[in-house]
Amino acid sequence: MAISSIGRVHAQRAIRPLSTPVPTMILAILLAILQFSVVVVAADKKLCNQYEELCSRPYNDVTFVSTHASFAVTSQTRPKAPGTQYKGIADQLKDGVRGLHLNIMQGSSASEVSLCYPDCTVNDGGSLLDTLNTVKEWMDANKNDVVTIFLEGKGTDASPSSVVKAFTDSGLDKYALNGAPKTWPTLESMIDDGTTLVVFAEDSSIAAANSKGYFIPYGDTVLKLEGPFKYGDVWTCGPWNRTTQSIMLIPHFIVQTATYNGVTYNNMPYPFNLGTTNGYQYEFHAVTCRGGQSIWVNFMEVDFYDQGDVMTPTLKLNALPYKDDSPENFYPKFFDADPDAPNVSAAQSLSSLSATHILVLIGCLCMFTTLSFAFDRLQI
């Protein structure tokens, strides 16, 4: 009799309910798994030029900000050497510039290539090799970004073999895309292949000097529109597209006539009214010229890129969301005052879930339902 009583006591203890219901515990575990899976999927999300949306787009369907005479840096105080930019190339790349225009000339010796604007007596930007080393260092650390270099200078006196050697010595040649394809690859495929550098050479002898073919002839591929302009001129959009050209470049900067060292130059930078030039006029110029051409606006070449705002219009051209923007910014002001209004943050969070997240969530809910049903059957 005593043994039977003890057995009943143990049996009663065995079925005593837990302080936390098992279904609740299971749900907590599944939610933790779901949260972990969301973090893992988010961490694996691929970005191309900082945006997931750009990965599937061909190179010639993307708009990039490019800087005119990228190396020609000056200060905002009274400059001794007038330049076209206030920040150096490393900062330009960090800030989102993806097109660099390098004016190449012969340096102090026949084997040296210098970067000068408009010539080496006004602004000597140093050697081509030093600049390429800077670009290489940045690209090594940012392998998911596609960068384009324009070697400017038709009829330049720079040695073609020395230009090729600078690319080889810097190691940038390993990133270079070989030739202009009939159909441009997507940014994602360029990143996967490690060919994240496109090089256009304006001078035909420079392009022909590269036996590996990664100097793409400028005139055959790039449609460069009219420009630059002087203050007060009307932006125009000619010449019109030829069927062989698949890349459009718009020079969007203003120049003036100025004298330096007793020499008069016609196309010197105009560092005034930049809030307007690099503001709404930037977007207006791009959209207007796009409407009259059969190819996309790929490069907007600017002076003093950090003055005004050229990045926001570029996001618009690429149909990308503004930085740190959210749907909440587009609700009327009275919306938040409504106590019955839906939780916008929650809706935003749900809308950002990918198909993978949703499938994981459905799977977890199904598992929870099955386990809860099984537990209830055991209780019965």
C-alpha positions in Angstrom: 0.0 0.0 0.0 2.9 2.3 0.9 4.7 1.6 -2.3 1.5 2.3 -4.3 1.1 5.6 -2.6 4.7 6.6 -3.4 4.2 5.6 -7.0 1.1 7.9 -7.1 3.2 10.8 -5.7 5.8 10.4 -8.3 3.2 10.1 -11.0 1.6 13.4 -9.8 5.0 15.1 -9.8 5.7 13.9 -13.3 2.7 15.6 -14.8 2.8 18.8 -12.7 2.7 21.7 -15.2 5.7 23.8 -15.7 5.7 27.4 -14.4 6.2 28.5 -18.0 3.8 26.8 -20.4 5.6 24.6 -22.9 4.0 26.3 -26.0 5.2 29.6 -24.7 8.8 28.2 -24.3 8.6 26.7 -27.8 7.4 30.0 -29.3 10.3 31.9 -27.5 12.8 29.5 -28.9 11.4 29.7 -32.5 11.3 33.5 -32.3 15.0 33.4 -31.3 15.8 31.2 -34.2 13.8 33.5 -36.6 15.7 36.5 -35.3 19.0 34.8 -35.8 18.0 33.7 -39.4 17.0 37.3 -40.2 20.4 38.6 -39.0 22.3 35.9 -41.0 20.3 36.7 -44.2 20.8 40.4 -43.7 24.5 40.0 -43.2 24.8 38.0 -46.5 22.9 40.6 -48.5 25.2 41.7 -51.4 25.8 45.4 -52.1 27.1 46.7 -55.4 28.3 50.3 -55.3 26.7 50.5 -51.8 23.2 49.4 -53.0 21.6 46.0 -53.4 19.4 47.4 -56.1 22.3 48.2 -58.4 23.6 44.6 -58.5 21.3 43.5 -61.3 21.9 46.6 -63.5 24.2 46.6 -66.5 27.2 49.1 -66.2 25.7 51.3 -68.9 22.4 51.6 -67.1 23.8 53.2 -64.0 24.5 56.9 -63.3 27.8 57.8 -61.6 29.2 61.0 -60.3 32.6 61.8 -61.9 35.0 64.6 -61.0 36.6 66.9 -63.6 40.5 66.8 -63.3 40.0 64.8 -60.2 43.6 65.3 -59.0 43.7 69.1 -59.3 43.0 70.0 -55.7 43.0 73.5 -54.3 41.9 75.1 -51.1 38.9 77.3 -50.5 41.2 80.2 -49.3 43.1 82.2 -51.9 44.7 79.4 -53.9 48.2 79.5 -55.2 47.4 76.8 -57.7 43.8 76.9 -59.0 42.1 73.6 -59.0 38.8 71.9 -59.8 38.3 70.0 -56.5 38.5 70.8 -52.8 39.1 67.2 -51.7 41.6 64.6 -52.9 40.9 61.4 -54.7 40.8 59.2 -51.6 38.1 61.4 -50.1 36.3 61.5 -53.4 36.0 57.8 -53.5 35.0 57.6 -49.9 32.2 60.2 -50.6 30.7 58.2 -53.5 32.5 59.5 -56.6 33.0 56.6 -59.0 34.5 58.3 -62.0 37.9 59.9 -62.1 39.2 62.1 -65.0 43.0 62.2 -65.2 44.7 64.7 -67.6 48.0 62.9 -68.5 51.1 64.7 -69.7 54.8 63.9 -70.0 56.6 64.6 -66.7 60.1 65.8 -66.0 61.5 62.8 -68.0 60.3 60.9 -71.0 59.4 57.9 -68.9 57.4 59.8 -66.3 53.7 60.6 -66.6 52.3 63.6 -64.7 48.8 64.8 -64.0 48.4 68.5 -64.8 45.6 71.0 -65.2 45.5 73.0 -67.4 49.3 72.4 -67.7 52.1 71.6 -65.2 53.0 75.3 -64.7 49.5 76.0 -63.1 48.6 72.8 -61.2 50.9 69.9 -61.1 49.0 67.0 -59.5 52.0 64.7 -59.2 52.7 61.5 -61.0 50.1 59.2 -62.6 51.6 56.3 -60.6 51.1 57.9 -57.2 47.4 58.6 -58.1 46.9 55.0 -59.3 48.4 53.7 -56.1 45.8 55.7 -54.1 43.0 54.3 -56.2 44.4 50.7 -55.9 44.6 51.0 -52.1 40.9 52.1 -52.0 39.8 49.4 -54.4 41.6 46.7 -52.4 39.5 47.7 -49.4 36.2 48.1 -51.4 35.9 45.1 -53.7 32.2 45.6 -54.2 32.5 49.0 -56.0 33.0 49.6 -59.7 35.3 52.6 -60.5 35.9 54.2 -63.9 39.0 56.1 -65.0 39.1 58.5 -67.9 42.6 59.1 -69.3 42.1 62.6 -70.7 44.4 64.3 -73.2 43.9 63.8 -77.0 47.3 64.2 -78.6 49.1 64.1 -75.2 52.9 64.0 -75.2 52.8 61.3 -72.5 54.6 58.1 -73.5 52.0 55.4 -74.1 54.3 52.7 -72.8 54.9 54.7 -69.6 51.1 55.0 -69.1 50.7 51.2 -69.4 53.7 50.7 -67.0 52.0 53.0 -64.4 48.9 50.7 -64.4 51.1 47.6 -64.2 53.3 48.9 -61.4 50.4 50.1 -59.3 48.7 46.7 -59.7 45.4 48.3 -60.9 45.6 46.3 -64.1 44.4 43.2 -62.2 41.0 44.9 -61.7 40.6 46.2 -65.3 37.9 45.1 -67.6 39.3 44.0 -70.9 37.7 45.9 -73.8 34.2 47.3 -74.3 31.7 44.3 -74.6 28.8 44.4 -77.0 26.6 44.0 -74.0 27.8 45.6 -70.8 27.9 43.2 -67.8 26.0 43.9 -64.6 27.7 45.4 -61.6 27.3 42.1 -59.8 29.0 40.1 -62.5 31.9 42.6 -62.7 32.3 42.3 -58.9 32.2 38.5 -59.0 34.8 38.4 -61.8 37.0 40.9 -60.1 36.9 43.3 -63.0 35.7 46.4 -61.1 37.8 49.0 -63.0 36.9 50.4 -66.4 39.5 52.5 -68.2 38.7 54.8 -71.1 41.6 56.3 -73.1 40.9 59.5 -75.1 44.2 59.3 -77.1 44.2 56.5 -79.7 47.9 55.9 -79.3 47.5 55.3 -75.5 44.6 52.9 -76.1 46.5 51.0 -78.8 49.6 50.7 -76.5 47.9 48.3 -74.1 48.3 44.8 -75.5 45.9 43.4 -72.9 43.1 45.6 -74.2 41.9 47.2 -71.0 42.3 50.7 -72.3 39.0 51.2 -74.1 39.0 53.7 -76.9 37.2 56.8 -75.7 35.7 58.0 -78.9 34.3 54.7 -80.0 32.4 54.0 -76.8 31.8 57.3 -75.0 29.3 59.9 -76.2 30.6 63.2 -74.6 28.1 65.9 -74.8 28.8 69.6 -75.3 30.6 71.5 -72.6 31.9 73.0 -70.5 29.9 76.2 -70.4 30.4 79.7 -69.0 28.2 81.3 -66.4 24.8 82.3 -67.9 25.0 79.9 -70.8 22.1 77.5 -71.5 23.0 73.8 -71.0 22.7 72.0 -74.4 22.6 68.3 -75.2 24.4 67.8 -78.6 25.9 66.0 -80.3 23.4 63.3 -80.8 24.1 59.6 -80.3 25.8 57.4 -82.8 24.8 53.7 -82.7 28.3 52.6 -81.7 28.4 54.6 -78.5 26.9 53.1 -75.4 28.2 55.4 -72.6 27.0 59.0 -72.1 29.2 61.6 -70.4 27.9 65.0 -69.6 30.4 67.8 -68.7 28.5 69.6 -66.0 30.8 72.4 -64.8 31.2 76.1 -65.5 34.5 77.7 -66.7 35.9 81.2 -66.9 38.8 83.0 -68.6 41.7 83.6 -66.2 45.3 84.6 -66.3 48.0 82.7 -64.3 51.8 83.4 -64.6 51.1 85.8 -67.4 49.3 83.2 -69.5 45.6 83.4 -70.3 43.5 80.3 -70.1 39.9 80.0 -71.4 38.6 77.0 -69.4 39.6 77.6 -65.8 37.2 76.5 -63.0 34.5 78.9 -61.8 34.1 78.3 -58.1 31.0 80.4 -57.6 27.2 79.7 -57.4 28.1 76.0 -56.7 24.9 75.5 -54.7 23.0 76.1 -57.9 25.3 74.5 -60.4 25.7 71.4 -58.3 22.1 71.5 -57.2 18.9 71.7 -59.2 20.8 72.5 -62.4 22.7 69.2 -62.1 19.4 67.2 -62.1 17.8 69.4 -64.8 20.8 69.0 -67.1 20.9 65.2 -66.7 17.1 64.8 -67.2 16.9 67.1 -70.1 19.8 65.5 -72.0 18.5 62.0 -71.2 15.2 62.9 -72.9 17.0 63.7 -76.2 19.3 60.8 -76.3 18.7 57.1 -76.9 21.2 55.9 -74.2 21.3 56.4 -70.4 23.2 59.2 -68.6 26.2 57.4 -67.2 28.6 60.1 -66.0 28.0 63.6 -64.7 31.4 65.3 -64.6 31.5 68.1 -62.0 33.9 70.5 -60.4 33.9 70.9 -56.6 31.7 67.9 -56.1 31.4 68.4 -52.3 29.7 71.8 -52.8 26.0 71.8 -53.4 24.5 68.3 -53.6 25.2 66.1 -56.6 24.6 62.8 -54.7 20.8 63.2 -54.1 20.0 63.8 -57.8 22.2 60.9 -58.7 20.2 58.6 -56.3 17.0 59.9 -58.1 18.5 59.0 -61.5 19.3 55.5 -60.3 15.8 55.2 -58.6 17.5 54.6 -55.3 16.2 55.6 -51.8 17.7 58.6 -50.1 20.2 58.0 -47.4 18.5 57.4 -44.0 15.1 57.9 -45.5 12.0 55.9 -44.5 8.3 55.8 -45.5 7.4 57.7 -42.3 8.8 60.9 -44.0 6.0 60.7 -46.6 3.0 60.5 -44.2 1.1 63.8 -43.6 1.9 65.5 -40.3 -1.6 64.9 -38.9 -1.1 61.1 -39.4 1.0 60.7 -36.2 -1.7 62.5 -34.2 -4.3 59.8 -34.9 -4.2 57.3 -32.0 -5.8 54.6 -34.2 -3.2 55.0 -36.9 -1.3 51.9 -37.8 2.2 51.4 -36.5 4.3 52.7 -39.4 7.6 51.4 -38.0 6.1 47.9 -37.8 4.7 48.1 -41.3 8.1 49.4 -42.5 9.9 46.5 -40.8 7.5 43.9 -42.4 7.8 45.4 -45.8 11.6 45.1 -45.6 11.4 41.3 -45.0 12.7 39.3 -48.0 11.0 36.2 -49.3 13.5 34.1 -47.3 12.5 35.8 -44.1 8.8 35.2 -44.8 9.4 31.5 -45.6 11.3 31.1 -42.3 8.5 32.9 -40.4 5.9 30.6 -42.0 8.0 27.5 -41.2 8.4 28.6 -37.6 4.7 29.2 -37.2 3.9 25.8 -38.6 6.4 24.1 -36.3 4.9 26.0 -33.3 1.3 24.9 -34.3 2.4 21.2 -34.7 4.3 21.1 -31.5 1.5 22.8 -29.5 -1.0 20.3 -30.9 1.2 17.4 -30.0 1.7 18.7 -26.5 -2.0 19.1 -26.0 -2.5 15.5 -27.1 0.0 14.3 -24.6 -1.8 16.2 -21.8 -5.0 14.4 -22.8 
